[in-house]
């Protein structure tokens, strides 16, 4: 019971310590998010204009979705999905279409080169890897499968934390993520610190959260833990 109590309190502490250590992505009103880190978003009544992400490598898929003028009428325009893969830490980012789209001719021009602009809050361009999910020969589209094929082609591998910890046998498990090489922007696969899957599930979660903390936060947590180990 003491371990569960410590883990619960530690979870609250870690949450408060990492609350500022996050990435916020604000989308232009013409953009619609489709997939966030491999999870396809369902139907919603309104557009989601802000996305909160953890520090590190993230991937979002967006598209332009709006009414455009065609002579005296308006048609619904949905662009090809644009895939954004990027590394960020403690950043507020803004994503917007690369051009203004209000008319049908502008929509057609954008469809020839679907691209978005990513900036920080100061208006400086933020480096991301962009790609487009083009339609295949089928009538309907499966965006998750298309994104899986895209990620395989670019050596991107996004595993959720739950998948990384959902191991029933006592073996070491690795979680692979993708980051961009500082030298040339080439995507490379890096393997995070190995975590043995012994102990309770709560212990594994606590270990993983601790290993992901910056050094200063690790020190602060260790001091707190030593003061409360017998509490």
One Martini backbone bead per residue (centre of mass of N, CA, C, O) as a GRO file, in nm:
protein
  231
    1UNK     BB    1   0.056   0.064  -0.019
    2UNK     BB    2   0.297   0.255  -0.008
    3UNK     BB    3   0.372   0.234  -0.307
    4UNK     BB    4   0.107   0.343  -0.419
    5UNK     BB    5   0.124   0.613  -0.274
    6UNK     BB    6   0.391   0.706  -0.396
    7UNK     BB    7   0.306   0.685  -0.693
    8UNK     BB    8   0.071   0.882  -0.678
    9UNK     BB    9   0.234   1.126  -0.580
   10UNK     BB   10   0.447   1.117  -0.805
   11UNK     BB   11   0.251   1.169  -1.034
   12UNK     BB   12   0.175   1.452  -0.944
   13UNK     BB   13   0.459   1.569  -0.943
   14UNK     BB   14   0.534   1.505  -1.238
   15UNK     BB   15   0.303   1.665  -1.359
   16UNK     BB   16   0.392   1.942  -1.242
   17UNK     BB   17   0.686   1.939  -1.360
   18UNK     BB   18   0.571   1.881  -1.678
   19UNK     BB   19   0.364   2.109  -1.753
   20UNK     BB   20   0.585   2.294  -1.904
   21UNK     BB   21   0.687   2.027  -2.065
   22UNK     BB   22   0.559   2.129  -2.363
   23UNK     BB   23   0.361   2.106  -2.665
   24UNK     BB   24   0.210   2.364  -2.866
   25UNK     BB   25  -0.045   2.346  -3.123
   26UNK     BB   26  -0.154   2.587  -3.354
   27UNK     BB   27  -0.428   2.614  -3.567
   28UNK     BB   28  -0.554   2.710  -3.831
   29UNK     BB   29  -0.883   2.755  -3.929
   30UNK     BB   30  -0.828   2.577  -4.207
   31UNK     BB   31  -0.740   2.348  -4.016
   32UNK     BB   32  -0.736   1.981  -3.987
   33UNK     BB   33  -0.717   1.730  -3.773
   34UNK     BB   34  -0.649   1.365  -3.801
   35UNK     BB   35  -0.355   1.284  -3.680
   36UNK     BB   36  -0.205   1.174  -3.357
   37UNK     BB   37   0.033   0.971  -3.309
   38UNK     BB   38  -0.157   0.742  -3.475
   39UNK     BB   39  -0.432   0.887  -3.394
   40UNK     BB   40  -0.743   0.891  -3.498
   41UNK     BB   41  -0.984   1.120  -3.550
   42UNK     BB   42  -1.290   1.190  -3.492
   43UNK     BB   43  -1.587   1.315  -3.492
   44UNK     BB   44  -1.662   1.670  -3.489
   45UNK     BB   45  -1.827   1.969  -3.464
   46UNK     BB   46  -1.548   2.097  -3.422
   47UNK     BB   47  -1.256   2.239  -3.445
   48UNK     BB   48  -0.925   2.170  -3.370
   49UNK     BB   49  -0.687   2.427  -3.263
   50UNK     BB   50  -0.541   2.252  -3.024
   51UNK     BB   51  -0.224   2.090  -2.936
   52UNK     BB   52  -0.103   1.859  -2.695
   53UNK     BB   53   0.237   1.776  -2.626
   54UNK     BB   54   0.516   1.609  -2.592
   55UNK     BB   55   0.823   1.586  -2.559
   56UNK     BB   56   0.974   1.544  -2.876
   57UNK     BB   57   0.850   1.321  -3.093
   58UNK     BB   58   0.618   1.415  -3.353
   59UNK     BB   59   0.285   1.349  -3.518
   60UNK     BB   60   0.094   1.519  -3.770
   61UNK     BB   61  -0.227   1.538  -3.940
   62UNK     BB   62  -0.328   1.763  -4.200
   63UNK     BB   63  -0.595   1.980  -4.337
   64UNK     BB   64  -0.776   2.143  -4.557
   65UNK     BB   65  -1.102   2.285  -4.435
   66UNK     BB   66  -1.332   2.441  -4.662
   67UNK     BB   67  -1.491   2.705  -4.807
   68UNK     BB   68  -1.522   2.772  -5.159
   69UNK     BB   69  -1.531   2.971  -5.433
   70UNK     BB   70  -1.780   2.919  -5.712
   71UNK     BB   71  -1.868   3.177  -5.809
   72UNK     BB   72  -2.191   3.176  -5.656
   73UNK     BB   73  -2.058   2.944  -5.497
   74UNK     BB   74  -1.997   2.674  -5.254
   75UNK     BB   75  -1.725   2.459  -5.173
   76UNK     BB   76  -1.589   2.179  -5.045
   77UNK     BB   77  -1.253   2.173  -4.913
   78UNK     BB   78  -1.011   1.898  -4.930
   79UNK     BB   79  -0.710   1.818  -4.875
   80UNK     BB   80  -0.436   1.675  -4.865
   81UNK     BB   81  -0.255   1.518  -4.645
   82UNK     BB   82  -0.033   1.648  -4.396
   83UNK     BB   83   0.287   1.553  -4.278
   84UNK     BB   84   0.418   1.605  -3.942
   85UNK     BB   85   0.764   1.588  -3.840
   86UNK     BB   86   0.897   1.643  -3.500
   87UNK     BB   87   1.113   1.828  -3.285
   88UNK     BB   88   1.028   1.919  -2.940
   89UNK     BB   89   1.075   2.177  -2.670
   90UNK     BB   90   0.907   2.398  -2.517
   91UNK     BB   91   0.672   2.472  -2.740
   92UNK     BB   92   0.515   2.722  -2.954
   93UNK     BB   93   0.306   2.648  -3.227
   94UNK     BB   94   0.239   2.738  -3.575
   95UNK     BB   95  -0.016   2.640  -3.815
   96UNK     BB   96  -0.022   2.703  -4.175
   97UNK     BB   97  -0.090   2.776  -4.469
   98UNK     BB   98   0.100   2.870  -4.756
   99UNK     BB   99  -0.189   2.983  -4.845
  100UNK     BB  100  -0.451   3.143  -4.963
  101UNK     BB  101  -0.803   3.014  -4.931
  102UNK     BB  102  -1.112   3.110  -5.123
  103UNK     BB  103  -1.080   2.977  -5.401
  104UNK     BB  104  -1.074   2.740  -5.641
  105UNK     BB  105  -0.798   2.814  -5.771
  106UNK     BB  106  -0.644   2.803  -5.498
  107UNK     BB  107  -0.707   2.510  -5.434
  108UNK     BB  108  -0.568   2.388  -5.685
  109UNK     BB  109  -0.287   2.501  -5.623
  110UNK     BB  110  -0.255   2.357  -5.349
  111UNK     BB  111  -0.286   2.062  -5.460
  112UNK     BB  112  -0.006   2.069  -5.612
  113UNK     BB  113   0.119   2.200  -5.315
  114UNK     BB  114   0.106   2.070  -5.023
  115UNK     BB  115   0.151   2.318  -4.762
  116UNK     BB  116   0.306   2.425  -4.462
  117UNK     BB  117   0.349   2.648  -4.183
  118UNK     BB  118   0.605   2.665  -3.927
  119UNK     BB  119   0.594   2.839  -3.611
  120UNK     BB  120   0.676   3.037  -3.375
  121UNK     BB  121   0.582   3.296  -3.163
  122UNK     BB  122   0.802   3.487  -3.323
  123UNK     BB  123   0.791   3.387  -3.646
  124UNK     BB  124   0.972   3.150  -3.674
  125UNK     BB  125   1.093   2.901  -3.836
  126UNK     BB  126   1.010   2.553  -3.815
  127UNK     BB  127   1.148   2.247  -3.823
  128UNK     BB  128   1.015   2.009  -4.061
  129UNK     BB  129   0.866   1.715  -4.179
  130UNK     BB  130   0.721   1.676  -4.499
  131UNK     BB  131   0.411   1.526  -4.620
  132UNK     BB  132   0.201   1.327  -4.849
  133UNK     BB  133  -0.122   1.182  -4.882
  134UNK     BB  134  -0.196   0.992  -5.142
  135UNK     BB  135  -0.410   0.861  -5.347
  136UNK     BB  136  -0.534   0.581  -5.464
  137UNK     BB  137  -0.736   0.348  -5.640
  138UNK     BB  138  -0.941   0.366  -5.444
  139UNK     BB  139  -1.234   0.496  -5.323
  140UNK     BB  140  -1.131   0.460  -5.047
  141UNK     BB  141  -0.981   0.562  -4.733
  142UNK     BB  142  -0.682   0.473  -4.528
  143UNK     BB  143  -0.499   0.664  -4.325
  144UNK     BB  144  -0.349   0.469  -4.139
  145UNK     BB  145  -0.219   0.296  -4.362
  146UNK     BB  146  -0.084   0.527  -4.511
  147UNK     BB  147   0.092   0.612  -4.269
  148UNK     BB  148   0.241   0.348  -4.230
  149UNK     BB  149   0.377   0.353  -4.509
  150UNK     BB  150   0.519   0.623  -4.471
  151UNK     BB  151   0.688   0.544  -4.218
  152UNK     BB  152   0.840   0.310  -4.348
  153UNK     BB  153   0.973   0.482  -4.575
  154UNK     BB  154   1.103   0.683  -4.325
  155UNK     BB  155   1.171   0.533  -4.054
  156UNK     BB  156   0.916   0.544  -3.877
  157UNK     BB  157   0.854   0.491  -3.509
  158UNK     BB  158   0.545   0.461  -3.328
  159UNK     BB  159   0.530   0.400  -2.982
  160UNK     BB  160   0.356   0.343  -2.723
  161UNK     BB  161   0.379   0.322  -2.386
  162UNK     BB  162   0.191   0.082  -2.353
  163UNK     BB  163   0.342  -0.105  -2.549
  164UNK     BB  164   0.618  -0.095  -2.397
  165UNK     BB  165   0.474  -0.224  -2.117
  166UNK     BB  166   0.316  -0.471  -2.264
  167UNK     BB  167   0.479  -0.713  -2.084
  168UNK     BB  168   0.471  -1.049  -1.954
  169UNK     BB  169   0.765  -1.100  -1.985
  170UNK     BB  170   1.103  -1.121  -1.860
  171UNK     BB  171   1.200  -0.860  -2.056
  172UNK     BB  172   1.353  -0.652  -2.260
  173UNK     BB  173   1.254  -0.318  -2.358
  174UNK     BB  174   1.204  -0.117  -2.650
  175UNK     BB  175   1.190   0.227  -2.764
  176UNK     BB  176   1.111   0.371  -3.068
  177UNK     BB  177   1.236   0.664  -3.227
  178UNK     BB  178   1.233   0.980  -3.400
  179UNK     BB  179   1.498   1.180  -3.537
  180UNK     BB  180   1.680   1.454  -3.633
  181UNK     BB  181   1.955   1.535  -3.783
  182UNK     BB  182   2.164   1.803  -3.724
  183UNK     BB  183   2.322   1.799  -3.995
  184UNK     BB  184   2.071   1.703  -4.235
  185UNK     BB  185   1.770   1.595  -4.146
  186UNK     BB  186   1.789   1.298  -4.122
  187UNK     BB  187   1.620   1.026  -4.054
  188UNK     BB  188   1.653   0.861  -3.736
  189UNK     BB  189   1.704   0.585  -3.527
  190UNK     BB  190   1.627   0.569  -3.184
  191UNK     BB  191   1.711   0.430  -2.864
  192UNK     BB  192   1.603   0.398  -2.573
  193UNK     BB  193   1.607   0.327  -2.267
  194UNK     BB  194   1.621   0.056  -2.094
  195UNK     BB  195   1.340  -0.149  -1.960
  196UNK     BB  196   1.253  -0.334  -1.721
  197UNK     BB  197   0.964  -0.567  -1.650
  198UNK     BB  198   0.978  -0.545  -1.356
  199UNK     BB  199   0.734  -0.537  -1.155
  200UNK     BB  200   0.503  -0.322  -1.141
  201UNK     BB  201   0.323  -0.115  -1.334
  202UNK     BB  202   0.373   0.137  -1.160
  203UNK     BB  203   0.683   0.111  -1.161
  204UNK     BB  204   0.724   0.135  -1.465
  205UNK     BB  205   0.601   0.416  -1.496
  206UNK     BB  206   0.796   0.559  -1.303
  207UNK     BB  207   1.056   0.490  -1.452
  208UNK     BB  208   0.986   0.621  -1.720
  209UNK     BB  209   0.933   0.907  -1.614
  210UNK     BB  210   1.216   0.946  -1.489
  211UNK     BB  211   1.391   0.902  -1.754
  212UNK     BB  212   1.244   1.159  -1.903
  213UNK     BB  213   1.382   1.346  -1.727
  214UNK     BB  214   1.554   1.588  -1.640
  215UNK     BB  215   1.817   1.621  -1.437
  216UNK     BB  216   1.700   1.829  -1.235
  217UNK     BB  217   1.433   1.669  -1.187
  218UNK     BB  218   1.565   1.416  -1.076
  219UNK     BB  219   1.690   1.549  -0.826
  220UNK     BB  220   1.425   1.655  -0.705
  221UNK     BB  221   1.289   1.378  -0.680
  222UNK     BB  222   1.498   1.239  -0.496
  223UNK     BB  223   1.462   1.430  -0.259
  224UNK     BB  224   1.163   1.375  -0.218
  225UNK     BB  225   1.180   1.065  -0.179
  226UNK     BB  226   1.369   1.064   0.073
  227UNK     BB  227   1.162   1.233   0.252
  228UNK     BB  228   0.907   1.005   0.180
  229UNK     BB  229   0.975   0.693   0.223
  230UNK     BB  230   0.844   0.691   0.541
  231UNK     BB  231   0.543   0.829   0.495
   0.00000   0.00000   0.00000
